[in-house]
């Protein structure tokens, strides 16, 4: 213990006496620490997001869509393919009561929205009350479309109010402003509280029963499959088809969450079977297996995490080699001192300890410095330049310092061993 | 305290067959002796002293330190012997310049694991003994040559050794300081410490109880 205390004292003196050399070597380790913290917080952010995405989007997801790639040998063979109607969705729901979600969705573009004499082009999405179950990234004011609305084809609608664009750098913001991506609809809902008001959609009067306010980017739950669909007006799918706002030739997409990954394949088979029985041929529709996609995304995340971790480790390796270099240089510069210490009775172990303690101190200083820089970079600086702050957990700097110290220790063993191996008489002769 | 050398040889590596520094030296040193090792430059005096002080190993012959063949000693045992039984005084002092004289004297005590309070008491009393009272905080660079050598002697005495090995301790000193240092060493010898001193100075050699003369790596008696 006393030997270590002495080694620490000598180490301080030595580090102080060779400031430049010491600074360079602990900067190398500090760089390792910074990269490590950045890498780890990135990985953590990725995993946290994945977890959130899983709860928001669900895992056992399927999507039934019309098969657009059906081919016909000649134009004469063409028969309009069958479409999925809301009645089909109800039947499907009856057959599969255990599913977490069976949500039909159909979108129409270029609809006319009229409010207080102003008209603008918008798009309308026909949905059922099950739409809210997955990928819901909004705050709801008022109420959402319920089963009563759907069953009775009520003329009610819900409007989506966009949040500010995701935080980006100043350059991007000015570009956004210049090009003005926000259209008339966004301006309308942005500046008027439409909740409870009546609007006209393609000439039909609708009551706005709810407002979906998109949460700001940083607070919004993330979805795996991306909620980049441009939702503006949502209304009961039955109402829209009833009033022919959605043409009867338009097939509904059906978003399904079977609710359980384990019965997923079985569920998929059942849906296929259902479609075959109902439409005579299951080739008319495609069942997109989104679980595979989700798994792929997760796999990609893990791969990129490994790359990031190895980057952090490489940075430490570079720092470690720096420490090793400096320690070796110190050994050669202090050969005479080693000789003196040996002459007055220091053992090989004492000498080894001396150099290892010095290197570990460099590692410790570098680790602490690097963690501080990593923290500053990860939170205040990133916020200042408009980036998302890193998710730095309290243990990350601690682990980073520990790894810095460990790296220094490991890389000091060889130089320390060289120092301890010097013959006392030879070392004393050195100049 | 006994030193017994028989046919001691040392060959330094280099060239085809190496460079012989000692070619068969036999002698014995008993407790309480003051031995001056003399001879021209390059005759192997320092090599001999290094071997006696367990800093170097002989390449031939036999050296018994306290009745024990040094070849059979481990590095740890040699280190312990240097720490507790041998004190070195060198021509160029070999002090650590960034430490104070007190810290320099403390160093062997530190390796011996002495409690820090006792260490300081002992070190300052040793500095007092060699006549450096009040200079505990000075670094070697702030001291004169004679004073530096006194610090070195105090350091050599730290763990109460029974053998002092001095390698031309007056080689870098003026006449007055030399006399003081030599007197100090004779004083220690009078206290019962065995002293082996390499020197060029015939006057000092004449004062020693016994002379070992070396020439070309051999004894010349």
HADDOCK unambig.tbl for C-alpha pairs under 7 A between the chains (distance, minus, plus):
assign (segid A and resid 2 and name CA) (segid B and resid 113 and name CA) 6.93 0.50 0.50
assign (segid A and resid 3 and name CA) (segid B and resid 111 and name CA) 6.95 0.50 0.50
assign (segid A and resid 340 and name CA) (segid B and resid 94 and name CA) 6.33 0.50 0.50
assign (segid A and resid 343 and name CA) (segid B and resid 55 and name CA) 6.63 0.50 0.50
assign (segid A and resid 343 and name CA) (segid B and resid 82 and name CA) 6.61 0.50 0.50
assign (segid A and resid 344 and name CA) (segid B and resid 82 and name CA) 6.09 0.50 0.50
assign (segid A and resid 344 and name CA) (segid B and resid 83 and name CA) 5.60 0.50 0.50
assign (segid A and resid 344 and name CA) (segid B and resid 87 and name CA) 6.93 0.50 0.50
assign (segid A and resid 344 and name CA) (segid B and resid 88 and name CA) 7.00 0.50 0.50
assign (segid A and resid 344 and name CA) (segid B and resid 108 and name CA) 5.86 0.50 0.50
assign (segid A and resid 345 and name CA) (segid B and resid 79 and name CA) 4.88 0.50 0.50
assign (segid A and resid 345 and name CA) (segid B and resid 80 and name CA) 6.10 0.50 0.50
assign (segid A and resid 345 and name CA) (segid B and resid 82 and name CA) 4.83 0.50 0.50
assign (segid A and resid 345 and name CA) (segid B and resid 83 and name CA) 3.76 0.50 0.50
assign (segid A and resid 345 and name CA) (segid B and resid 108 and name CA) 6.48 0.50 0.50
assign (segid A and resid 345 and name CA) (segid B and resid 111 and name CA) 6.92 0.50 0.50
assign (segid A and resid 346 and name CA) (segid B and resid 79 and name CA) 6.09 0.50 0.50
assign (segid A and resid 346 and name CA) (segid B and resid 111 and name CA) 6.07 0.50 0.50
assign (segid A and resid 347 and name CA) (segid B and resid 76 and name CA) 5.94 0.50 0.50
assign (segid A and resid 347 and name CA) (segid B and resid 79 and name CA) 5.20 0.50 0.50
assign (segid A and resid 424 and name CA) (segid B and resid 55 and name CA) 5.35 0.50 0.50
assign (segid A and resid 424 and name CA) (segid B and resid 56 and name CA) 6.95 0.50 0.50
assign (segid A and resid 425 and name CA) (segid B and resid 50 and name CA) 6.66 0.50 0.50
assign (segid A and resid 425 and name CA) (segid B and resid 55 and name CA) 5.20 0.50 0.50
assign (segid A and resid 425 and name CA) (segid B and resid 56 and name CA) 5.60 0.50 0.50
